[in-house]
Amino acid sequence: MPLNDIIPAKYRKPVYVAYALVGVALGAIATAYGPDNVPEWHAVTTNVVLYIGGAFGLTAAANTIVTKHVGDTDSAEEIDPDDTEDEPLHDDTDDGYEALAAAEIDETPPAEDYQPRH
């Protein structure tokens, strides 16, 4: 059962961002104290955060889906990343690049009340 079925990405993403911010904060605190004055609580917290980081990395790697799109953007097949060296990700016909580029263009007109936000 993939993690996407247990915890949706919209809930996992904030956890990953919070984890990253905690790591940056711990690094800033260590820098502020200097190499010889880091408090004990900081060393313990840093070790726990590093330990959890391994679990986050393995979870992310286990739930990464590798797909390739050729021509039709509605179909994708799951592939093994080790097999991609032998298979080109494009069509070798003369119009392969043009067909791929045309498939990526969305020509749907915007809604009448659309206001771009820059």
N, C-alpha and C positions, 0 to 999 in steps of 0.2 A: 504494500500500500504506500503510494508516494506521499510525501509530506504535504503536498498541495491538497490532498483529500482531508488531512487532519487539521492543518492550520493554513488558511488561505494566504496568499502572498501579501495582500493588503494589511494583514496583521503582522506578518513576519518582517516586512520591510521596516516598520518603525522600531522593532526590537534590534535589528541590525544597525540602524542609524544610532540608536541610543548606545549600543555597545561601542561603536566607533567613537562617539563623543566621550564616553567614559575613558577609553584608551587615550584620547588626546588630552583630556584633563589630567589623567595620571602622569602622562609624560611632562606636561607643563608644571605640575606640582614638583616632580622630581628635579626638573631643571631649576625651579625657583629655590629649592632647598640646597642644591649642590650635591655632588657625589658622596660626600662624607657625612651629611646631616639628614638624610632621608629618615623620617620617623618609621617606627616598626609597623604601625597600621598601614602605611603606604606600601611597604614591602609585601605584607600579607595580601592586601587588596590587589596589588599588581600580579602576584602569583595566581590568585583566583581568576582574575580577568584573563590572564594568558591561558590558563587551563580551559576555561570556557571557550576561548577563541578556537581551540582545536576542534571542539564539538561543532561550533558554528561553521567552520571551514569544511569539515567532513559532511555536514548536513547540506550545505550549499552544493558541494560537488556531487553528492548522491542524487540531488534533485535537479540537476542541470540536464535539460533536454536539448540535444543537438539535432537540428533539422537543416535541410537544404531545400531551397526553392528553385526550381528550374522551369522557366516559362510561365505556367499557370500558377498564380499566387494562391489559389484556393486549395491546392494540394501540397502536402509536405510529407516527407517520409522520415522516420526516425533512423538515424545512421550511427554507426560506431565511429567515434572521432579518429580511431587508428586507421580506418579505411579511406579517409578523405584524400590521402596523398595520391592515390592512383586515379581518382575520379575527378574530372574537372567540374567546377560548379557552374559552367556555362555550356551553352549549346554551340557546337563547332560549325554550324551552318553559317552561310553568309549573313543571314538576317537574324541570327541568334541574339546578338546584343541589342538590336533594335526592338525585337519582340520582348525581351526582358525589360528594357527601359520603358516601353509602351505599357507594359502590364503594371508598372509601378506608379503611373500617373492617374490621379483621381480627378476626373473631370466633372464631378458632381457640383452643380452650382450651389453657392452658399444660400442659406436661408435669407429671406428678405430683411429680417431684423438683426442680421449678423453684424457685430461690431468687433473688428480686430483688436486684440490686446497686445501691445508691444511693450 
